[in-house]
Protein backbone atom coordinates (compact mmCIF):
# COMPACT_ATOMS: atom_id res chain seq x y z
CA UNK A 1 0.00 0.00 0.00
CA UNK A 2 2.90 2.38 0.56
CA UNK A 3 2.97 5.77 2.23
CA UNK A 4 -0.41 7.51 2.47
CA UNK A 5 -0.79 10.89 0.79
CA UNK A 6 -3.24 12.10 3.42
CA UNK A 7 -4.28 11.09 6.93
CA UNK A 8 -7.51 12.27 8.59
CA UNK A 9 -7.80 12.02 12.35
CA UNK A 10 -9.79 13.45 15.21
CA UNK A 11 -8.24 16.21 17.33
CA UNK A 12 -6.86 13.87 19.99
CA UNK A 13 -3.58 14.94 21.61
CA UNK A 14 -1.73 11.95 20.17
CA UNK A 15 -2.67 12.98 16.63
CA UNK A 16 -1.88 16.69 16.85
CA UNK A 17 1.41 16.44 18.75
CA UNK A 18 4.41 18.32 17.42
CA UNK A 19 6.31 15.06 17.03
CA UNK A 20 3.65 13.54 14.78
CA UNK A 21 3.30 16.78 12.80
CA UNK A 22 7.05 16.66 12.14
CA UNK A 23 6.72 13.03 11.02
CA UNK A 24 3.99 13.98 8.56
CA UNK A 25 6.13 16.83 7.24
CA UNK A 26 9.20 14.62 6.73
CA UNK A 27 7.19 11.99 4.87
CA UNK A 28 5.15 14.51 2.85
CA UNK A 29 1.83 13.39 4.33
CA UNK A 30 -1.06 15.85 4.46
CA UNK A 31 -2.79 15.76 7.85
CA UNK A 32 -6.36 16.93 8.25
CA UNK A 33 -8.56 16.82 11.32
CA UNK A 34 -12.30 16.57 11.68
CA UNK A 35 -14.63 19.00 13.35
CA UNK A 36 -14.25 18.74 17.16
CA UNK A 37 -17.16 17.04 18.99
CA UNK A 38 -18.89 16.17 15.72
CA UNK A 39 -19.43 12.53 14.82
CA UNK A 40 -20.65 13.58 11.37
CA UNK A 41 -17.36 15.37 10.78
CA UNK A 42 -15.66 12.03 11.37
CA UNK A 43 -18.22 9.92 9.53
CA UNK A 44 -15.75 7.96 7.38
CA UNK A 45 -13.56 7.15 10.38
CA UNK A 46 -16.55 6.30 12.58
CA UNK A 47 -17.99 4.02 9.90
CA UNK A 48 -14.70 2.13 9.64
CA UNK A 49 -14.65 1.59 13.43
CA UNK A 50 -18.21 0.35 13.86
CA UNK A 51 -18.55 -3.12 15.29
C-alpha distance matrix in Angstrom:
0.0 3.8 6.9 7.9 10.9 13.0 13.8 16.8 18.9 22.5 25.1 25.3 26.5 23.5 21.3 23.8 25.0 25.7 23.6 20.4 21.4 21.8 18.3 16.9 19.3 18.5 14.8 15.7 14.2 16.5 17.8 19.9 22.0 23.7 27.5 29.1 30.7 29.4 27.5 27.2 25.6 22.8 22.8 19.1 18.5 21.7 20.9 17.7 19.9 22.9 24.2
3.8 0.0 3.8 6.4 9.3 11.8 13.0 16.5 18.6 22.3 24.4 24.6 25.4 22.3 20.0 22.2 23.0 23.3 21.1 18.1 18.9 18.8 15.4 14.1 16.2 15.1 11.4 12.5 11.7 14.6 16.3 18.9 21.3 23.6 27.3 28.9 30.9 29.9 28.4 28.2 26.1 23.5 24.2 20.6 19.8 23.2 23.0 19.8 21.8 25.0 26.6
6.9 3.8 0.0 3.8 6.5 8.9 10.2 13.9 16.1 19.8 21.5 21.9 22.4 19.5 17.1 18.9 19.7 19.8 17.8 14.8 15.3 15.3 12.0 10.4 12.6 11.7 8.0 9.0 8.0 11.1 12.8 15.7 18.4 21.0 24.7 26.2 28.5 27.7 26.6 26.5 24.1 21.7 22.8 19.5 18.5 22.1 22.4 19.5 21.3 24.8 26.7
7.9 6.4 3.8 0.0 3.8 5.5 6.9 10.5 13.1 16.9 18.9 19.7 20.8 18.3 15.3 17.1 18.7 19.1 17.7 14.3 14.4 15.3 12.4 9.9 12.3 12.7 9.1 8.9 6.6 8.6 10.1 12.6 15.2 17.6 21.3 23.1 25.4 24.3 23.2 22.9 20.4 18.2 19.3 16.1 15.4 19.1 19.4 16.9 18.9 22.3 24.6
10.9 9.3 6.5 3.8 0.0 3.8 7.1 10.4 13.6 17.2 18.9 20.4 21.4 19.4 16.1 17.1 18.9 18.9 18.2 14.9 14.0 15.0 12.9 9.6 11.2 12.2 9.0 7.3 5.1 6.2 8.8 11.1 14.4 16.8 20.4 22.6 25.2 24.1 23.4 22.7 19.9 18.3 19.5 16.6 16.4 20.2 20.6 18.7 20.9 24.2 26.9
13.0 11.8 8.9 5.5 3.8 0.0 3.8 6.7 10.0 13.6 15.3 17.1 18.4 16.8 13.3 14.3 16.6 17.1 16.9 13.4 12.4 14.2 12.6 9.1 11.2 13.1 10.5 8.7 5.3 4.5 5.8 7.5 10.6 13.1 16.6 18.8 21.5 20.3 19.8 19.2 16.3 14.7 16.3 13.8 13.4 17.2 18.0 16.4 18.5 21.7 24.6
13.8 13.0 10.2 6.9 7.1 3.8 0.0 3.8 6.5 10.2 12.2 13.6 15.2 13.5 10.0 11.6 14.2 15.4 15.2 11.4 11.1 13.7 11.9 8.9 11.9 13.9 11.7 10.8 7.0 6.3 5.0 6.3 8.4 10.8 14.5 16.2 18.6 17.8 17.1 17.1 14.3 12.2 14.2 11.9 10.7 14.3 15.7 14.0 15.5 18.9 21.8
16.8 16.5 13.9 10.5 10.4 6.7 3.8 0.0 3.8 7.1 9.6 11.5 13.9 12.9 9.4 10.9 14.1 16.0 16.4 12.8 12.4 15.6 14.5 11.6 14.4 17.0 15.2 14.1 10.3 8.4 5.9 4.8 5.4 7.1 10.9 12.7 15.0 14.0 13.5 13.5 10.6 8.6 11.0 9.4 8.1 11.5 13.4 12.5 13.7 16.9 20.1
18.9 18.6 16.1 13.1 13.6 10.0 6.5 3.8 0.0 3.8 6.5 7.9 10.6 9.9 6.8 8.8 12.1 14.7 15.2 11.8 12.1 15.6 14.6 12.5 15.6 18.1 16.8 16.3 12.6 11.1 7.7 6.6 5.0 6.4 9.8 10.5 12.5 12.3 11.9 13.0 10.2 7.9 11.0 10.2 7.8 10.4 13.2 12.4 12.5 15.7 18.8
22.5 22.3 19.8 16.9 17.2 13.6 10.2 7.1 3.8 0.0 3.8 5.6 9.0 9.6 7.3 8.7 12.1 15.2 16.3 13.4 13.7 17.4 17.0 15.3 18.1 20.8 19.9 19.4 15.9 14.1 10.4 8.5 5.3 5.3 7.6 7.2 9.0 9.5 9.7 11.5 9.0 7.2 10.8 11.3 8.8 10.2 13.6 13.5 12.9 15.6 18.7
25.1 24.4 21.5 18.9 18.9 15.3 12.2 9.6 6.5 3.8 0.0 3.8 6.5 8.3 6.5 6.4 9.8 12.8 14.6 12.4 12.4 16.2 16.5 15.2 17.6 20.5 20.3 19.8 16.7 14.7 10.9 9.3 6.0 7.0 8.0 6.5 9.1 10.8 12.0 14.0 11.3 10.4 14.1 14.9 12.6 13.8 17.3 17.3 16.4 19.1 22.0
25.3 24.6 21.9 19.7 20.4 17.1 13.6 11.5 7.9 5.6 3.8 0.0 3.8 5.5 5.4 6.5 8.7 12.4 13.5 11.7 12.8 16.2 16.3 15.8 18.4 20.8 20.7 20.9 17.9 16.7 12.9 12.1 9.3 10.3 11.4 9.3 10.8 13.0 13.7 16.3 14.0 12.5 15.9 16.5 13.5 14.4 18.0 17.5 15.9 18.7 21.1
26.5 25.4 22.4 20.8 21.4 18.4 15.2 13.9 10.6 9.0 6.5 3.8 0.0 3.8 5.4 5.3 5.9 9.6 10.9 10.0 11.3 14.3 14.9 15.1 17.4 19.6 20.1 20.7 18.2 17.4 13.8 13.8 11.6 13.3 14.4 12.2 14.0 16.5 17.4 20.0 17.5 16.1 19.6 20.0 16.9 18.0 21.5 20.8 19.2 22.1 24.3
23.5 22.3 19.5 18.3 19.4 16.8 13.5 12.9 9.9 9.6 8.3 5.5 3.8 0.0 3.8 5.8 5.7 9.3 9.2 7.8 10.1 12.8 12.5 13.1 15.9 17.5 17.7 18.8 16.3 16.2 12.9 13.7 12.2 14.3 16.2 14.6 16.3 18.2 18.5 20.9 18.6 16.5 19.7 19.4 16.1 17.6 20.8 19.4 17.9 21.1 23.1
21.3 20.0 17.1 15.3 16.1 13.3 10.0 9.4 6.8 7.3 6.5 5.4 5.4 3.8 0.0 3.8 5.7 8.9 9.2 6.6 8.0 11.3 10.9 10.5 13.4 15.5 15.4 15.9 13.1 12.6 9.2 10.0 8.8 11.4 13.8 12.9 15.2 16.6 16.9 18.7 16.0 14.0 17.4 16.8 13.8 15.9 19.0 17.6 16.8 20.2 22.7
23.8 22.2 18.9 17.1 17.1 14.3 11.6 10.9 8.8 8.7 6.4 6.5 5.3 5.8 3.8 0.0 3.8 6.5 8.3 6.7 6.6 10.1 11.0 10.5 12.5 15.1 15.7 15.8 13.5 12.4 9.1 9.7 8.7 11.6 13.4 12.5 15.4 17.1 18.2 19.8 16.7 15.5 19.1 18.9 16.4 18.5 21.6 20.7 20.1 23.3 25.9
25.0 23.0 19.7 18.7 18.9 16.6 14.2 14.1 12.1 12.1 9.8 8.7 5.9 5.7 5.7 3.8 0.0 3.8 5.4 5.4 6.3 8.7 10.0 10.8 12.5 14.4 15.7 16.4 14.7 14.5 11.7 13.1 12.4 15.4 17.1 15.9 18.6 20.5 21.6 23.4 20.4 19.1 22.6 22.3 19.5 21.5 24.7 23.4 22.5 25.8 28.2
25.7 23.3 19.8 19.1 18.9 17.1 15.4 16.0 14.7 15.2 12.8 12.4 9.6 9.3 8.9 6.5 3.8 0.0 3.8 5.5 5.0 6.1 8.6 9.9 10.4 12.3 14.3 15.1 14.2 14.3 12.2 14.2 14.4 17.8 19.5 18.7 21.7 23.5 24.7 26.2 23.0 21.9 25.4 24.8 22.3 24.6 27.6 26.2 25.7 29.1 31.5
23.6 21.1 17.8 17.7 18.2 16.9 15.2 16.4 15.2 16.3 14.6 13.5 10.9 9.2 9.2 8.3 5.4 3.8 0.0 3.8 5.5 5.2 6.4 8.8 10.0 10.7 12.6 14.2 13.6 14.6 12.9 15.5 16.0 19.4 21.6 20.9 23.6 25.3 26.0 27.6 24.5 22.9 26.2 25.1 22.4 24.9 27.6 25.7 25.2 28.8 30.8
20.4 18.1 14.8 14.3 14.9 13.4 11.4 12.8 11.8 13.4 12.4 11.7 10.0 7.8 6.6 6.7 5.4 5.5 3.8 0.0 3.8 5.3 4.9 6.3 8.6 9.8 10.6 12.1 10.6 11.6 9.7 12.4 13.1 16.5 19.1 18.8 21.5 22.7 23.1 24.5 21.5 19.7 22.8 21.5 18.9 21.6 24.1 22.2 21.9 25.6 27.8
21.4 18.9 15.3 14.4 14.0 12.4 11.1 12.4 12.1 13.7 12.4 12.8 11.3 10.1 8.0 6.6 6.3 5.0 5.5 3.8 0.0 3.8 5.4 5.1 6.2 8.7 10.0 10.4 9.2 9.5 7.9 10.7 11.9 15.6 18.1 18.2 21.4 22.4 23.2 24.2 20.8 19.6 22.8 21.7 19.6 22.4 25.0 23.4 23.5 27.1 29.7
21.8 18.8 15.3 15.3 15.0 14.2 13.7 15.6 15.6 17.4 16.2 16.2 14.3 12.8 11.3 10.1 8.7 6.1 5.2 5.3 3.8 0.0 3.8 5.4 5.0 6.2 8.6 9.7 9.9 11.2 10.8 14.0 15.6 19.4 21.8 22.0 25.2 26.2 26.9 27.9 24.5 23.2 26.3 24.9 22.8 25.8 28.1 26.3 26.5 30.1 32.5
18.3 15.4 12.0 12.4 12.9 12.6 11.9 14.5 14.6 17.0 16.5 16.3 14.9 12.5 10.9 11.0 10.0 8.6 6.4 4.9 5.4 3.8 0.0 3.8 5.4 5.2 6.3 8.5 8.3 10.6 10.4 13.9 15.7 19.4 22.3 22.6 25.5 26.2 26.4 27.4 24.2 22.4 25.2 23.3 21.1 24.3 26.3 24.1 24.4 28.1 30.3
16.9 14.1 10.4 9.9 9.6 9.1 8.9 11.6 12.5 15.3 15.2 15.8 15.1 13.1 10.5 10.5 10.8 9.9 8.8 6.3 5.1 5.4 3.8 0.0 3.8 5.6 5.3 5.8 4.8 6.8 7.0 10.8 13.2 16.8 19.9 20.7 23.8 24.1 24.3 24.8 21.5 19.9 22.6 20.7 18.9 22.3 24.2 22.2 22.9 26.6 29.1
19.3 16.2 12.6 12.3 11.2 11.2 11.9 14.4 15.6 18.1 17.6 18.4 17.4 15.9 13.4 12.5 12.5 10.4 10.0 8.6 6.2 5.0 5.4 3.8 0.0 3.8 5.5 5.1 6.2 7.8 9.0 12.5 15.2 19.0 21.8 22.7 26.1 26.4 27.0 27.3 23.8 22.7 25.4 23.6 22.2 25.6 27.4 25.6 26.5 30.1 32.7
18.5 15.1 11.7 12.7 12.2 13.1 13.9 17.0 18.1 20.8 20.5 20.8 19.6 17.5 15.5 15.1 14.4 12.3 10.7 9.8 8.7 6.2 5.2 5.6 3.8 0.0 3.8 5.6 7.9 10.6 12.1 15.8 18.5 22.1 25.1 26.0 29.2 29.5 29.8 30.2 26.9 25.4 28.0 25.8 24.2 27.7 29.4 27.1 28.0 31.7 34.0
14.8 11.4 8.0 9.1 9.0 10.5 11.7 15.2 16.8 19.9 20.3 20.7 20.1 17.7 15.4 15.7 15.7 14.3 12.6 10.6 10.0 8.6 6.3 5.3 5.5 3.8 0.0 3.8 5.6 9.1 11.1 14.8 17.7 21.1 24.4 25.6 28.6 28.6 28.4 28.6 25.5 23.8 25.9 23.4 22.0 25.6 26.9 24.5 25.7 29.4 31.6
15.7 12.5 9.0 8.9 7.3 8.7 10.8 14.1 16.3 19.4 19.8 20.9 20.7 18.8 15.9 15.8 16.4 15.1 14.2 12.1 10.4 9.7 8.5 5.8 5.1 5.6 3.8 0.0 3.8 6.6 9.5 12.9 16.3 19.7 22.8 24.5 27.7 27.3 27.4 27.2 23.9 22.6 24.7 22.4 21.5 25.2 26.4 24.4 25.9 29.5 32.0
14.2 11.7 8.0 6.6 5.1 5.3 7.0 10.3 12.6 15.9 16.7 17.9 18.2 16.3 13.1 13.5 14.7 14.2 13.6 10.6 9.2 9.9 8.3 4.8 6.2 7.9 5.6 3.8 0.0 3.8 6.3 9.7 13.0 16.2 19.6 21.3 24.3 23.8 23.7 23.6 20.3 18.9 21.0 18.6 17.7 21.4 22.6 20.7 22.2 25.7 28.4
16.5 14.6 11.1 8.6 6.2 4.5 6.3 8.4 11.1 14.1 14.7 16.7 17.4 16.2 12.6 12.4 14.5 14.3 14.6 11.6 9.5 11.2 10.6 6.8 7.8 10.6 9.1 6.6 3.8 0.0 3.8 6.6 10.2 13.4 16.5 18.5 21.7 21.1 21.4 20.9 17.5 16.6 18.9 16.9 16.3 19.9 21.4 20.0 21.6 25.0 28.0
17.8 16.3 12.8 10.1 8.8 5.8 5.0 5.9 7.7 10.4 10.9 12.9 13.8 12.9 9.2 9.1 11.7 12.2 12.9 9.7 7.9 10.8 10.4 7.0 9.0 12.1 11.1 9.5 6.3 3.8 0.0 3.8 6.8 10.3 13.5 15.1 18.2 17.9 18.3 18.3 14.9 13.9 16.6 15.1 14.0 17.4 19.3 18.2 19.3 22.6 25.7
19.9 18.9 15.7 12.6 11.1 7.5 6.3 4.8 6.6 8.5 9.3 12.1 13.8 13.7 10.0 9.7 13.1 14.2 15.5 12.4 10.7 14.0 13.9 10.8 12.5 15.8 14.8 12.9 9.7 6.6 3.8 0.0 3.8 6.9 9.9 12.0 15.2 14.6 15.3 15.0 11.4 11.0 13.8 13.0 12.3 15.3 17.5 17.0 18.2 21.1 24.5
22.0 21.3 18.4 15.2 14.4 10.6 8.4 5.4 5.0 5.3 6.0 9.3 11.6 12.2 8.8 8.7 12.4 14.4 16.0 13.1 11.9 15.6 15.7 13.2 15.2 18.5 17.7 16.3 13.0 10.2 6.8 3.8 0.0 3.8 6.8 8.4 11.5 11.2 12.2 12.5 8.9 8.6 12.0 12.1 10.9 13.3 16.0 16.0 16.5 19.3 22.6
23.7 23.6 21.0 17.6 16.8 13.1 10.8 7.1 6.4 5.3 7.0 10.3 13.3 14.3 11.4 11.6 15.4 17.8 19.4 16.5 15.6 19.4 19.4 16.8 19.0 22.1 21.1 19.7 16.2 13.4 10.3 6.9 3.8 0.0 3.8 6.2 8.8 7.7 8.8 8.9 5.3 5.7 9.2 10.2 9.6 11.2 13.9 14.8 15.3 17.4 21.0
27.5 27.3 24.7 21.3 20.4 16.6 14.5 10.9 9.8 7.6 8.0 11.4 14.4 16.2 13.8 13.4 17.1 19.5 21.6 19.1 18.1 21.8 22.3 19.9 21.8 25.1 24.4 22.8 19.6 16.5 13.5 9.9 6.8 3.8 0.0 3.8 6.5 5.6 8.2 8.3 5.2 7.3 10.5 12.6 12.3 12.9 15.7 17.3 17.4 19.0 22.5
29.1 28.9 26.2 23.1 22.6 18.8 16.2 12.7 10.5 7.2 6.5 9.3 12.2 14.6 12.9 12.5 15.9 18.7 20.9 18.8 18.2 22.0 22.6 20.7 22.7 26.0 25.6 24.5 21.3 18.5 15.1 12.0 8.4 6.2 3.8 0.0 3.8 5.5 8.4 10.1 7.9 9.0 12.3 14.6 13.4 13.4 16.8 18.2 17.6 19.1 22.4
30.7 30.9 28.5 25.4 25.2 21.5 18.6 15.0 12.5 9.0 9.1 10.8 14.0 16.3 15.2 15.4 18.6 21.7 23.6 21.5 21.4 25.2 25.5 23.8 26.1 29.2 28.6 27.7 24.3 21.7 18.2 15.2 11.5 8.8 6.5 3.8 0.0 3.8 6.6 9.1 8.4 9.2 11.9 14.8 13.6 12.5 15.9 17.8 16.6 17.5 20.5
29.4 29.9 27.7 24.3 24.1 20.3 17.8 14.0 12.3 9.5 10.8 13.0 16.5 18.2 16.6 17.1 20.5 23.5 25.3 22.7 22.4 26.2 26.2 24.1 26.4 29.5 28.6 27.3 23.8 21.1 17.9 14.6 11.2 7.7 5.6 5.5 3.8 0.0 3.8 5.4 5.2 6.8 8.8 12.1 11.8 10.6 13.5 15.9 15.4 15.9 19.3
27.5 28.4 26.6 23.2 23.4 19.8 17.1 13.5 11.9 9.7 12.0 13.7 17.4 18.5 16.9 18.2 21.6 24.7 26.0 23.1 23.2 26.9 26.4 24.3 27.0 29.8 28.4 27.4 23.7 21.4 18.3 15.3 12.2 8.8 8.2 8.4 6.6 3.8 0.0 3.8 5.4 5.1 6.0 9.5 9.1 7.2 9.9 12.5 12.0 12.3 15.7
27.2 28.2 26.5 22.9 22.7 19.2 17.1 13.5 13.0 11.5 14.0 16.3 20.0 20.9 18.7 19.8 23.4 26.2 27.6 24.5 24.2 27.9 27.4 24.8 27.3 30.2 28.6 27.2 23.6 20.9 18.3 15.0 12.5 8.9 8.3 10.1 9.1 5.4 3.8 0.0 3.8 5.2 4.8 8.5 9.6 8.4 10.0 13.0 13.6 13.7 17.3
25.6 26.1 24.1 20.4 19.9 16.3 14.3 10.6 10.2 9.0 11.3 14.0 17.5 18.6 16.0 16.7 20.4 23.0 24.5 21.5 20.8 24.5 24.2 21.5 23.8 26.9 25.5 23.9 20.3 17.5 14.9 11.4 8.9 5.3 5.2 7.9 8.4 5.2 5.4 3.8 0.0 3.8 5.7 8.3 9.1 9.3 11.4 13.6 14.3 15.4 19.1
22.8 23.5 21.7 18.2 18.3 14.7 12.2 8.6 7.9 7.2 10.4 12.5 16.1 16.5 14.0 15.5 19.1 21.9 22.9 19.7 19.6 23.2 22.4 19.9 22.7 25.4 23.8 22.6 18.9 16.6 13.9 11.0 8.6 5.7 7.3 9.0 9.2 6.8 5.1 5.2 3.8 0.0 3.8 5.7 5.4 5.9 8.5 10.1 10.7 12.2 15.9
22.8 24.2 22.8 19.3 19.5 16.3 14.2 11.0 11.0 10.8 14.1 15.9 19.6 19.7 17.4 19.1 22.6 25.4 26.2 22.8 22.8 26.3 25.2 22.6 25.4 28.0 25.9 24.7 21.0 18.9 16.6 13.8 12.0 9.2 10.5 12.3 11.9 8.8 6.0 4.8 5.7 3.8 0.0 3.8 5.5 5.0 5.9 8.5 9.9 10.5 14.3
19.1 20.6 19.5 16.1 16.6 13.8 11.9 9.4 10.2 11.3 14.9 16.5 20.0 19.4 16.8 18.9 22.3 24.8 25.1 21.5 21.7 24.9 23.3 20.7 23.6 25.8 23.4 22.4 18.6 16.9 15.1 13.0 12.1 10.2 12.6 14.6 14.8 12.1 9.5 8.5 8.3 5.7 3.8 0.0 3.8 5.5 5.2 6.3 8.9 10.3 13.9
18.5 19.8 18.5 15.4 16.4 13.4 10.7 8.1 7.8 8.8 12.6 13.5 16.9 16.1 13.8 16.4 19.5 22.3 22.4 18.9 19.6 22.8 21.1 18.9 22.2 24.2 22.0 21.5 17.7 16.3 14.0 12.3 10.9 9.6 12.3 13.4 13.6 11.8 9.1 9.6 9.1 5.4 5.5 3.8 0.0 3.8 5.4 5.2 6.4 8.9 12.4
21.7 23.2 22.1 19.1 20.2 17.2 14.3 11.5 10.4 10.2 13.8 14.4 18.0 17.6 15.9 18.5 21.5 24.6 24.9 21.6 22.4 25.8 24.3 22.3 25.6 27.7 25.6 25.2 21.4 19.9 17.4 15.3 13.3 11.2 12.9 13.4 12.5 10.6 7.2 8.4 9.3 5.9 5.0 5.5 3.8 0.0 3.8 5.4 5.2 6.3 10.0
20.9 23.0 22.4 19.4 20.6 18.0 15.7 13.4 13.2 13.6 17.3 18.0 21.5 20.8 19.0 21.6 24.7 27.6 27.6 24.1 25.0 28.1 26.3 24.2 27.4 29.4 26.9 26.4 22.6 21.4 19.3 17.5 16.0 13.9 15.7 16.8 15.9 13.5 9.9 10.0 11.4 8.5 5.9 5.2 5.4 3.8 0.0 3.8 5.4 5.4 9.0
17.7 19.8 19.5 16.9 18.7 16.4 14.0 12.5 12.4 13.5 17.3 17.5 20.8 19.4 17.6 20.7 23.4 26.2 25.7 22.2 23.4 26.3 24.1 22.2 25.6 27.1 24.5 24.4 20.7 20.0 18.2 17.0 16.0 14.8 17.3 18.2 17.8 15.9 12.5 13.0 13.6 10.1 8.5 6.3 5.2 5.4 3.8 0.0 3.8 5.8 8.6
19.9 21.8 21.3 18.9 20.9 18.5 15.5 13.7 12.5 12.9 16.4 15.9 19.2 17.9 16.8 20.1 22.5 25.7 25.2 21.9 23.5 26.5 24.4 22.9 26.5 28.0 25.7 25.9 22.2 21.6 19.3 18.2 16.5 15.3 17.4 17.6 16.6 15.4 12.0 13.6 14.3 10.7 9.9 8.9 6.4 5.2 5.4 3.8 0.0 3.8 6.4
22.9 25.0 24.8 22.3 24.2 21.7 18.9 16.9 15.7 15.6 19.1 18.7 22.1 21.1 20.2 23.3 25.8 29.1 28.8 25.6 27.1 30.1 28.1 26.6 30.1 31.7 29.4 29.5 25.7 25.0 22.6 21.1 19.3 17.4 19.0 19.1 17.5 15.9 12.3 13.7 15.4 12.2 10.5 10.3 8.9 6.3 5.4 5.8 3.8 0.0 3.8
24.2 26.6 26.7 24.6 26.9 24.6 21.8 20.1 18.8 18.7 22.0 21.1 24.3 23.1 22.7 25.9 28.2 31.5 30.8 27.8 29.7 32.5 30.3 29.1 32.7 34.0 31.6 32.0 28.4 28.0 25.7 24.5 22.6 21.0 22.5 22.4 20.5 19.3 15.7 17.3 19.1 15.9 14.3 13.9 12.4 10.0 9.0 8.6 6.4 3.8 0.0
